[in-house]
Amino acid sequence: MSISGSFLRLQTKAIPRVLKLNASTRFSSSYLWKATSPLELGIRNVGVYGVTGMRFNSTSAPAVTEPLPTFIEPTSLPEIDPNAPLHFGSFAELGLCNYTPVGLLEKLMEVVAVTTGMPWWATIGVVTFFIRAATLPLIIHTNQRSTRLHNIKPDMDAISARLKRAQESQDPFEIQVQTQKMKALFKTHDINPLSVFIGPLVQAPIMISFFLALRAMAEAPVPFFNVGGLSWITDLTVADPYYILPVLSGLGFLATVELGAEFGPAASSSPPAMRNFLRGLAVITVPATAYLPAAVFLYWIPSNIFSLFQLFLTTNSKARKMLNLPDMIKHPPSILDKKKGFFP
């Protein structure tokens, strides 16, 4: 039975799933295909890629049906037990410990925790004191420069006043003279005014790295981080429900601002507006950081304690002699400070 191709409409479900070549197929201008089907269909003049005719009959061998592909439901990644034993490589399994400052800090914490077996609250505190102690020589160097800058403050103020008057009178010769005097003053006392900012510029990236590392460790979380706290806050992955840690952190920062632990001798001459700003910042940080994981405060609080210890080293006379720090001169109230108009 032949049916013209122009009048044949094949439904998708009516086409046999498996086609196979008959042994008697002749490869000429016409390809004769055989298909296993209960019905015998003939297709003629199908102009697809040179195929001029097809004939289907029911005398071919039984069809070999192919199994339909089996779709496997995607499975979620296995959850990591936060109470699993901590070992070298635990952080890497969680996607931590890369070659950035944050990743290296995470690796250091892992090494200390695995090696010593200390709980996480103690590990964070030990690593904090270790990093701060490593930066202490740089802080002492900064304190030396800032002390020298403080001691020559009256000379600086006098030259600055003359330089300002020369600028107001537009006297280029006097401007050049006073500028050279200022440079000579710095060279005589071996001072670079920008050196007093080295300490804060180094400590700021360390603080940011600690914050990012501890937050990532809490979000993972790393093994035993949910039971690595102490006293009222055993879970370091959540915020302190009693706001004790944020308050202690804010008070510690306020103490360093008031006592000048972060600014050295230059703190006494810092503008009042700057101090007021830092005081307000210490108050604002309490509600602004209350949502953070408790692990973050286990860095901030010991860091503030170390800053107070640093203040003791830089203000105690015996400690200053041991550290070869110059004596800080107590200047009387400057006449230039009482007058207005010398400084913008």
N, C-alpha and C positions, 0 to 999 in steps of 0.2 A: 504494500500500500504506500503510495507516494502522495505527499501533500506539498503543494507549492509553497516555497519559502515566503512569498509575499502575503499569504493568508494565514501563516502559522504564527501563533502567539504562544510562546512558551512561558509558563509560570516557573518561577524559581524553584518551587518545591516539586515540580514535575520533572525537572532535569535530573537524571541519575547523578549521584555524587561522585562515582568513580567511572572513568572512561579508560578503555584499554584498546590497544591495536590488535586487530585480527591477524592471524598468521598469514592469511592470504592477501594481506594488504599489498597493493602495488604502488610503489613510489613513482608516480608519473604526474601528468597534469592534474589528476584527480586523486585525492586521498580518501580511501574508504575506511571509515572508523566504525568500530563495533562497540555497542554499549549494552550493558546488561539492564534489561527493563522488561517488565511484564508485557508491555506492548511493543509492537514493531512499528517504528516510525521511520519514514523516509523523508529526507530533506534534500532538495535539489537546488542547484544554482544559488548556493550561498556564497556570495562574493566577499569572503573575508580572507585576506592575505593569500589569494589564489586558490582557495578551496572551492571547487566547482560542484561538489556533490557529497552527500553523506547518506548512508543507509544503515538503519538500525534494525536488527532482527532479534528474535528471542532464542536463537539457536546457539548463541555464544556461551562460553563457559560461565559458571556462576561468578558473580562479582565478589571481589575481595574488598570488603569495606574497611576503610581506615578509621581508627578510633578518633573521635573528636578531641581536640586539645583540651586538656584539663587546666582550668584556671585556679591558681593557688592564691588564697587570700593572703594579702601582705600581713606580716606579723610585726609587732612593735619590737624595738630593741629591748633586750633584757635589762631590767632595772638593777642598779648596783646597790647592794645592801649597805647603808651608811654605817652599820655595825660590823662590816667585814674587817678582817685583820688588816692593819696598816702595814704596807711593805714598800720597798723601793719600786717605784713605777706606778703606785696607786694614783698619783696625781696625773701622770701621763694617760692612764686609762680614762680619766675624766676630761681629757682635753686641756689640762693645765700644763705648766712647766714648758714654756717655749723659750726662745733666746732673746726676749725683751727684758727690760728691767723688772717688769711685773713677774714674768715667768721665772726669772732667776731667783727672785725673792720667794716665790712659791716653792721652788726646788730647795732652797735653803731651809725653809720651814719643814719640808718633808724629811730632809736629812736629819735635822735636829730631833724631830718627833720620833722617827724610827730608831735613831741611835740611842737616845736617852730614855725613851719610853715615858716621857713626861706627858701629862694631860695638855690639852690644847691651850688652855688659859696660861699655863706656865711656859709653854713653848713660844707663844706669841710675845710674852713679856721678855723672855731671854733673848730672842732675836731682835726685839726692839732695842734693848740696852746694848747689844752687841753692835748694831748698826750705828747707833748714836755715839758709842765710844769710838768707833772707827773714824767718825767725822770730827772728833774732839780736837785733834791737832790743827785741822783747818779752822775751827772756831777760835782756838787760841791765837792763831796767826791773825785772824780778823780782829780779835780783841786788841792785839798789839797795835795794829794800824789805827783802829778807832780811838785808842787811848792817845796816841801821838796827835791825831787830828784834834782831839778835845783839848790837849795841852796848848796847842798853838792857836786856839780859837780867838783870843784877843788880837793877835797879829793879823789873822785872817779878816776879822771884822774891820780893823782899821784900814787895811788895804782895800777891802770891798767898799767901804764908805768913800774913799778917795776915788776909786774907779767909777763909782756911781756919779759923783760930782763931775768927773771928767766927761762922762757920757752925756750928762745933762747940758754941759757947756759946749759939747761937740768939739772937744780938744783932742785930736788924734794922737798928738805927741804924748800927752799925759796918759791917755788910755793905754798906749803901748808901754809906757814906763811902769804903770801899776800892774799891767798884765805880766810883765817880766818879773816884777817883784813877787807876785803870787807864785809863779812857777819856781822861782829861786827858793822861796820859803818851803814849798813842797819837796824840792830836791834836797835841801839841807837836812830836813828831818826824815828823809826817805819815806815819803807818803804819797800814795796814789789815792785820791778821793774815792775812786770807784772800788777800791779794794774792800771797803767796809760792807759792800753788798755781796761779797763772795759767799759768806756763810748762808744768808737767806736764799741765795740762788741755788746752792747745793742742797739745802734742806727741803726746799719746796718740791723738787722731783721725788725725793725719798718719801715724803709724806703722801704724795699722790700715788706712788707705786704701792705703798702699804695699803692705802685705801682700796685701790682696785684689786689687789691680790686677795685681801681678806673678804671683800664682797664676793669675788668669784668663788672662793673656797666655801663660802656660806651658801651660795646658790647651787653649787654642784650636788649635794654637799660632799665634802671629803669624809672619809671614814671617821667615826666617833666625834664628828663636829657637833652633832646634836646632843651629845652628853659630855662635851669637853669643857663645860663651864664650871662655875663654883657658886656656892651659897644659893642666893635667890635666883640666879640666872644660869641654869645648867645647859640650856640649849643655845649655842652660839649662833645659830642660823636665824634666830628671830630677834625682834626688838625687845628691849627691856620694858616689861609691862609696868614697872614702878617708876620709870624715868630717873633712876638713881645714876646710872652710867652717864647719860647726857648731862646731868647737872654737875657731876664730878668733873667731867671733861671741860665744861664751860668755866667752872671755878678755877681749874688748873690753868687754862688759857688766860683768864683774867689776872691770876697771880703773876704769870710771866710778864704780862704787859705792865702791871703796876710796879714790879720790881726791876724791870728792864732786863730780864734774862735773855731775851732774844736780840737786844740792841746794844748791849755792852755800855761803855761809858757815854756813848753818844746819846743814850736815852734821855739823859738830863736836859739836853739841848734840843730834843725833838719838838716840833710844833705842838701846841696844846690840841689843835684840831685833829692831828693824827692820833694822839692818845685817846681823845674822846671817841673817835671813829672805832678804834680797836676795842674800847670798852663796850660800845654798843654792839660790835660784832660778837664779842664773847657772850652777850646776853641773847642775841638772835640765834646763835648756833644751838642753843638748847632745844627750842621747838623745831628748828630746821633739820636737826639730825636725829630726832627722837625715833624716827621710823627705821633707822639703819640697823643692821644686824649687830648683836652685842659684840661680836668678834672685832669690829672696827674700833670700838672704844677700848678694847684691851691693848690696842696700840697707842691711841691718843693719850690715855691716862698715864701709862708709864713714860711716854715721851715728855709729857709735861713735868713729871717728877724729875726726869733727867735734866730738863732745862733749869729747874730750881737748883739742882746739884751743880750745874754749870755756872749758875749765878754765884754760888758760894765760892767756887774756885777762882772766879774772876774778881771777887770783891774782898776776899780775905787776904790780909797783908802777907801772911806767911805763905799761903798758897801762891800768891802772885810772884813772890821771890823765887819759889821753887820752879815756877813755870817761866821765869825770866820775863815777866811782864813789867813794863815801866810803871812808875808811880803816877797816879792820876792827880793832877793839880786841881785844887779847888779854887775856882776863879771867883772874885767878888762880882757883884752885879755890875755889868758893863754899862758905861754911859751910853754907848751906841744902842744898847737894847732898850733903853728908856726913851730914846728919841724916835720919833716917827718920821718917815720920809727917806731914810737911808736905804731901806729895802722895799721892794715893790710889794 
